[in-house]
Amino acid sequence: MRHLFSFSPGFRSGLRLACFSVFLAVGLWAQGTGVIEGRITNPSTGGVLEHARIAVVGSNVETLSDSDGFYRLNGVTPGIAQLRVFFSGFPTATAAVNVAAGQTVQQDFQLTPLASRASGRPNADGSVVKLDEFVVATS
């Protein structure tokens, strides 16, 4: 019986070597980066912040926190990574994290709501800051 695809022994060994090289390169790339994970909380309420945006400054690595406030950043270049956390109504938080290849680093953030304009203090219950009245007009 003749096979539909018949390759010479030299071609088959070259194909095996090429496939092995691709798998090896992918494995080495994955080991050449690190992971940062943690949780975003609001100490004013004791709650968590869902959908906070966490980004590694100077890269395309970013994610959103989940419904329990947890996040995970994969593929972080080893070295000191500058993290920035954004959440509407809260000041931006930053941290410098030392990332090692093949390792996972824990970095939690506690974000306190912006100060209320009227009282100058954060709302103790974490409620939305109410703005003063304003008028929108056209000319």
CYANA upper distance limits for C-alpha pairs under 8 A (distance plus 0.5 A):
  7 PHE  CA     11 PHE  CA      6.69
  7 PHE  CA     12 ARG  CA      6.84
  8 SER  CA     12 ARG  CA      6.84
  9 PRO  CA     13 SER  CA      6.78
 10 GLY  CA     14 GLY  CA      6.72
 11 PHE  CA     15 LEU  CA      6.57
 12 ARG  CA     16 ARG  CA      6.71
 13 SER  CA     17 LEU  CA      6.70
 14 GLY  CA     18 ALA  CA      6.68
 15 LEU  CA     19 CYS  CA      6.72
 16 ARG  CA     20 PHE  CA      6.62
 17 LEU  CA     21 SER  CA      6.59
 18 ALA  CA     22 VAL  CA      6.83
 19 CYS  CA     23 PHE  CA      6.86
 20 PHE  CA     24 LEU  CA      6.55
 21 SER  CA     25 ALA  CA      6.55
 22 VAL  CA     26 VAL  CA      6.73
 23 PHE  CA     27 GLY  CA      6.64
 24 LEU  CA     28 LEU  CA      6.63
 25 ALA  CA     29 TRP  CA      6.61
 26 VAL  CA     30 ALA  CA      6.76
 27 GLY  CA     31 GLN  CA      6.82
 28 LEU  CA     32 GLY  CA      6.56
 29 TRP  CA     33 THR  CA      7.46
 30 ALA  CA     75 GLY  CA      7.76
 30 ALA  CA    102 GLY  CA      8.04
 31 GLN  CA    101 ALA  CA      6.50
 31 GLN  CA    102 GLY  CA      5.36
 32 GLY  CA     77 THR  CA      7.99
 32 GLY  CA     78 PRO  CA      7.93
 32 GLY  CA    101 ALA  CA      5.47
 32 GLY  CA    102 GLY  CA      6.89
 33 THR  CA     74 ASN  CA      8.28
 33 THR  CA     75 GLY  CA      5.59
 33 THR  CA     76 VAL  CA      5.78
 33 THR  CA     77 THR  CA      5.57
 33 THR  CA     78 PRO  CA      6.30
 33 THR  CA    100 ALA  CA      7.73
 33 THR  CA    101 ALA  CA      5.11
 33 THR  CA    102 GLY  CA      6.41
 33 THR  CA    103 GLN  CA      8.46
 34 GLY  CA     74 ASN  CA      7.08
 34 GLY  CA     75 GLY  CA      6.29
 34 GLY  CA     76 VAL  CA      5.50
 34 GLY  CA     77 THR  CA      6.89
 34 GLY  CA     78 PRO  CA      6.65
 34 GLY  CA     99 VAL  CA      6.41
 34 GLY  CA    100 ALA  CA      6.19
 34 GLY  CA    101 ALA  CA      5.22
 34 GLY  CA    102 GLY  CA      5.61
 34 GLY  CA    103 GLN  CA      5.71
 34 GLY  CA    104 THR  CA      6.51
 34 GLY  CA    105 VAL  CA      8.39
 35 VAL  CA     72 ARG  CA      7.55
 35 VAL  CA     73 LEU  CA      6.08
 35 VAL  CA     74 ASN  CA      5.26
 35 VAL  CA     75 GLY  CA      6.83
 35 VAL  CA     76 VAL  CA      6.40
 35 VAL  CA     99 VAL  CA      7.84
 35 VAL  CA    102 GLY  CA      8.10
 35 VAL  CA    103 GLN  CA      6.78
 35 VAL  CA    104 THR  CA      5.05
 35 VAL  CA    105 VAL  CA      6.70
 36 ILE  CA     72 ARG  CA      6.32
 36 ILE  CA     73 LEU  CA      5.60
 36 ILE  CA     74 ASN  CA      7.32
 36 ILE  CA     76 VAL  CA      7.94
 36 ILE  CA     99 VAL  CA      8.07
 36 ILE  CA    104 THR  CA      6.14
 36 ILE  CA    105 VAL  CA      5.30
 36 ILE  CA    106 GLN  CA      6.44
 36 ILE  CA    107 GLN  CA      7.34
 37 GLU  CA     70 PHE  CA      7.90
 37 GLU  CA     71 TYR  CA      6.00
 37 GLU  CA     72 ARG  CA      4.73
 37 GLU  CA     73 LEU  CA      6.60
 37 GLU  CA    104 THR  CA      7.67
 37 GLU  CA    105 VAL  CA      6.80
 37 GLU  CA    106 GLN  CA      5.65
 37 GLU  CA    107 GLN  CA      6.59
 37 GLU  CA    108 ASP  CA      8.23
 38 GLY  CA     70 PHE  CA      6.15
 38 GLY  CA     71 TYR  CA      6.09
 38 GLY  CA     72 ARG  CA      7.25
 38 GLY  CA    106 GLN  CA      5.84
 38 GLY  CA    107 GLN  CA      5.40
 38 GLY  CA    108 ASP  CA      5.13
 38 GLY  CA    109 PHE  CA      8.08
 39 ARG  CA     48 VAL  CA      8.32
 39 ARG  CA     65 SER  CA      7.99
 39 ARG  CA     68 ASP  CA      8.46
 39 ARG  CA     69 GLY  CA      5.62
 39 ARG  CA     70 PHE  CA      4.75
 39 ARG  CA     71 TYR  CA      6.63
 39 ARG  CA    107 GLN  CA      7.88
 39 ARG  CA    108 ASP  CA      5.34
 39 ARG  CA    109 PHE  CA      6.83
 40 ILE  CA     48 VAL  CA      6.45
 40 ILE  CA     49 LEU  CA      6.16
 40 ILE  CA     50 GLU  CA      8.43
 40 ILE  CA     52 ALA  CA      7.96
 40 ILE  CA     65 SER  CA      7.69
 40 ILE  CA     69 GLY  CA      5.53
 40 ILE  CA     70 PHE  CA      6.95
 40 ILE  CA     71 TYR  CA      8.42
 40 ILE  CA    108 ASP  CA      6.52
 40 ILE  CA    109 PHE  CA      5.39
 40 ILE  CA    110 GLN  CA      6.38
 40 ILE  CA    111 LEU  CA      7.71
 41 THR  CA     46 GLY  CA      7.44
 41 THR  CA     47 GLY  CA      6.34
 41 THR  CA     48 VAL  CA      4.65
 41 THR  CA     49 LEU  CA      6.03
 41 THR  CA     69 GLY  CA      7.08
 41 THR  CA    109 PHE  CA      6.88
 41 THR  CA    110 GLN  CA      5.37
 41 THR  CA    111 LEU  CA      6.72
 42 ASN  CA     46 GLY  CA      6.14
 42 ASN  CA     47 GLY  CA      5.94
 42 ASN  CA     48 VAL  CA      6.29
 42 ASN  CA     49 LEU  CA      7.20
 42 ASN  CA    110 GLN  CA      6.04
 42 ASN  CA    111 LEU  CA      5.68
 42 ASN  CA    112 THR  CA      6.25
 42 ASN  CA    113 PRO  CA      8.28
 42 ASN  CA    126 GLY  CA      8.35
 43 PRO  CA     47 GLY  CA      7.53
 43 PRO  CA    110 GLN  CA      6.75
 43 PRO  CA    111 LEU  CA      7.53
 43 PRO  CA    112 THR  CA      7.01
 44 SER  CA    112 THR  CA      6.91
 44 SER  CA    113 PRO  CA      8.32
 44 SER  CA    123 ASN  CA      8.42
 44 SER  CA    124 ALA  CA      6.21
 44 SER  CA    125 ASP  CA      6.86
 44 SER  CA    126 GLY  CA      6.47
 45 THR  CA    124 ALA  CA      7.77
 45 THR  CA    125 ASP  CA      6.27
 45 THR  CA    126 GLY  CA      6.43
 48 VAL  CA     67 SER  CA      8.41
 48 VAL  CA     68 ASP  CA      6.74
 48 VAL  CA     69 GLY  CA      5.47
 49 LEU  CA     65 SER  CA      7.72
 49 LEU  CA     67 SER  CA      8.05
 49 LEU  CA     68 ASP  CA      8.00
 49 LEU  CA     69 GLY  CA      5.63
 50 GLU  CA     64 LEU  CA      8.19
 50 GLU  CA     65 SER  CA      5.89
 50 GLU  CA     66 ASP  CA      5.84
 50 GLU  CA     67 SER  CA      5.39
 50 GLU  CA     68 ASP  CA      7.12
 50 GLU  CA     69 GLY  CA      5.67
 51 HIS  CA     64 LEU  CA      5.45
 51 HIS  CA     65 SER  CA      5.31
 51 HIS  CA     66 ASP  CA      6.59
 51 HIS  CA     67 SER  CA      7.89
 51 HIS  CA     69 GLY  CA      8.20
 51 HIS  CA     87 PHE  CA      8.15
 52 ALA  CA     64 LEU  CA      5.86
 52 ALA  CA     65 SER  CA      5.77
 52 ALA  CA     69 GLY  CA      8.42
 52 ALA  CA     85 VAL  CA      7.24
 52 ALA  CA     86 PHE  CA      6.29
 52 ALA  CA     87 PHE  CA      5.44
 53 ARG  CA     62 GLU  CA      7.63
 53 ARG  CA     63 THR  CA      6.38
 53 ARG  CA     64 LEU  CA      5.08
 53 ARG  CA     65 SER  CA      7.15
 53 ARG  CA     85 VAL  CA      6.11
 53 ARG  CA     86 PHE  CA      5.63
 53 ARG  CA     87 PHE  CA      7.05
 54 ILE  CA     62 GLU  CA      6.02
 54 ILE  CA     63 THR  CA      5.97
 54 ILE  CA     64 LEU  CA      6.57
 54 ILE  CA     65 SER  CA      7.98
 54 ILE  CA     71 TYR  CA      8.31
 54 ILE  CA     83 LEU  CA      7.34
 54 ILE  CA     84 ARG  CA      6.25
 54 ILE  CA     85 VAL  CA      5.03
 54 ILE  CA     86 PHE  CA      7.07
 55 ALA  CA     59 SER  CA      8.48
 55 ALA  CA     60 ASN  CA      8.28
 55 ALA  CA     61 VAL  CA      6.50
 55 ALA  CA     62 GLU  CA      4.61
 55 ALA  CA     63 THR  CA      7.08
 55 ALA  CA     83 LEU  CA      6.15
 55 ALA  CA     84 ARG  CA      5.84
 55 ALA  CA     85 VAL  CA      7.05
 56 VAL  CA     60 ASN  CA      7.75
 56 VAL  CA     61 VAL  CA      6.09
 56 VAL  CA     62 GLU  CA      6.69
 56 VAL  CA     76 VAL  CA      8.34
 56 VAL  CA     81 ALA  CA      6.88
 56 VAL  CA     82 GLN  CA      6.20
 56 VAL  CA     83 LEU  CA      5.23
 56 VAL  CA     84 ARG  CA      7.01
 57 VAL  CA     81 ALA  CA      7.82
 57 VAL  CA     82 GLN  CA      5.95
 57 VAL  CA     83 LEU  CA      6.51
 57 VAL  CA     84 ARG  CA      7.25
 61 VAL  CA     73 LEU  CA      7.32
 61 VAL  CA     74 ASN  CA      8.08
 61 VAL  CA     75 GLY  CA      7.85
 61 VAL  CA     76 VAL  CA      7.52
 62 GLU  CA     73 LEU  CA      7.01
 63 THR  CA     71 TYR  CA      7.44
 63 THR  CA     72 ARG  CA      7.67
 63 THR  CA     73 LEU  CA      7.07
 64 LEU  CA     71 TYR  CA      6.92
 65 SER  CA     69 GLY  CA      5.60
 65 SER  CA     70 PHE  CA      5.59
 65 SER  CA     71 TYR  CA      5.06
 65 SER  CA     72 ARG  CA      8.46
 66 ASP  CA     70 PHE  CA      5.90
 66 ASP  CA     71 TYR  CA      6.90
 76 VAL  CA     81 ALA  CA      8.26
 76 VAL  CA     99 VAL  CA      7.91
 77 THR  CA     81 ALA  CA      8.14
 77 THR  CA     99 VAL  CA      7.80
 77 THR  CA    101 ALA  CA      8.07
 78 PRO  CA     98 ASN  CA      8.01
 78 PRO  CA     99 VAL  CA      5.37
 78 PRO  CA    100 ALA  CA      5.44
 78 PRO  CA    101 ALA  CA      5.97
 79 GLY  CA     98 ASN  CA      6.03
 79 GLY  CA     99 VAL  CA      5.64
 79 GLY  CA    100 ALA  CA      6.95
 80 ILE  CA     96 ALA  CA      6.73
 80 ILE  CA     97 VAL  CA      5.93
 80 ILE  CA     98 ASN  CA      4.96
 80 ILE  CA     99 VAL  CA      6.61
 81 ALA  CA     96 ALA  CA      6.14
 81 ALA  CA     97 VAL  CA      5.63
 81 ALA  CA     98 ASN  CA      6.76
 81 ALA  CA     99 VAL  CA      7.27
 82 GLN  CA     94 THR  CA      7.50
 82 GLN  CA     95 ALA  CA      6.32
 82 GLN  CA     96 ALA  CA      5.08
 82 GLN  CA     97 VAL  CA      6.86
 83 LEU  CA     94 THR  CA      5.89
 83 LEU  CA     95 ALA  CA      5.72
 83 LEU  CA     96 ALA  CA      6.74
 83 LEU  CA     97 VAL  CA      7.80
 84 ARG  CA     92 THR  CA      7.32
 84 ARG  CA     93 ALA  CA      6.22
 84 ARG  CA     94 THR  CA      5.00
 84 ARG  CA     95 ALA  CA      7.31
 85 VAL  CA     92 THR  CA      6.14
 85 VAL  CA     93 ALA  CA      5.59
 85 VAL  CA     94 THR  CA      6.81
 86 PHE  CA     90 PHE  CA      7.94
 86 PHE  CA     91 PRO  CA      7.85
 86 PHE  CA     92 THR  CA      5.63
 86 PHE  CA     93 ALA  CA      7.44
 87 PHE  CA     91 PRO  CA      7.98
 87 PHE  CA     92 THR  CA      7.66
 89 GLY  CA    113 PRO  CA      6.50
 89 GLY  CA    114 LEU  CA      6.44
 89 GLY  CA    128 VAL  CA      7.91
 89 GLY  CA    129 VAL  CA      8.10
 90 PHE  CA    111 LEU  CA      7.01
 90 PHE  CA    112 THR  CA      6.72
 90 PHE  CA    113 PRO  CA      5.01
 90 PHE  CA    114 LEU  CA      5.56
 91 PRO  CA    111 LEU  CA      7.78
 91 PRO  CA    112 THR  CA      7.92
 91 PRO  CA    113 PRO  CA      7.46
 91 PRO  CA    114 LEU  CA      6.60
 93 ALA  CA    109 PHE  CA      8.02
 93 ALA  CA    111 LEU  CA      7.60
 97 VAL  CA    105 VAL  CA      8.28
 97 VAL  CA    107 GLN  CA      8.03
 98 ASN  CA    105 VAL  CA      8.28
 99 VAL  CA    103 GLN  CA      7.70
 99 VAL  CA    104 THR  CA      8.08
 99 VAL  CA    105 VAL  CA      7.08
100 ALA  CA    104 THR  CA      8.24
112 THR  CA    122 PRO  CA      7.88
113 PRO  CA    122 PRO  CA      6.27
113 PRO  CA    123 ASN  CA      7.68
113 PRO  CA    126 GLY  CA      6.88
114 LEU  CA    121 ARG  CA      8.43
114 LEU  CA    122 PRO  CA      6.31
114 LEU  CA    129 VAL  CA      8.25
115 ALA  CA    119 SER  CA      8.10
115 ALA  CA    120 GLY  CA      5.81
115 ALA  CA    121 ARG  CA      5.08
115 ALA  CA    122 PRO  CA      4.64
115 ALA  CA    123 ASN  CA      7.54
115 ALA  CA    129 VAL  CA      8.26
116 SER  CA    120 GLY  CA      5.71
116 SER  CA    121 ARG  CA      6.03
116 SER  CA    122 PRO  CA      6.08
116 SER  CA    123 ASN  CA      7.04
116 SER  CA    129 VAL  CA      6.06
116 SER  CA    130 LYS  CA      7.86
117 ARG  CA    121 ARG  CA      8.35
117 ARG  CA    129 VAL  CA      8.24
117 ARG  CA    130 LYS  CA      8.49
117 ARG  CA    131 LEU  CA      7.81
122 PRO  CA    126 GLY  CA      7.93
123 ASN  CA    127 SER  CA      6.64
123 ASN  CA    128 VAL  CA      8.41
123 ASN  CA    129 VAL  CA      7.89
